[in-house]
Amino acid sequence: MRNLDRITFDPAVMGGKPCIRGLRVTVGTLVGLVASGKSPEQIVMLYPYLETADVTEALRYAAWRSEEIELPVAAA
C-alpha cells in the first residue's frame, strides 16, 4: 500500500514485525490498544514519542492487511 511512510520493517527490530518509524512499537500493539478502547490521544500519552498520525497509520495498515487474500502454497 502506498503512503504508509510511518510503517517500517527491520529484522533487527521486533523480529521484523511492522513497527512505527523504526521504534520498538508494533502495529499490533497499537491496534490492540485501540481495540481495548484507548483513543489515539490516550495512546500518545502512554507512548509520548508517538504521534496521533502514527496510530492512524497503524490502523490504515492493519485494515489494508486484513483485506489481503492469503493462498496456501502446495507442497512440492
Secondary structure by P-SEA (a helix, b strand, c coil): ccccccbbbbccccccccccccccccaaaaaaaaaacccaaaaaaacccccaaaaaaaaaaaaaaaabbbbbbccc
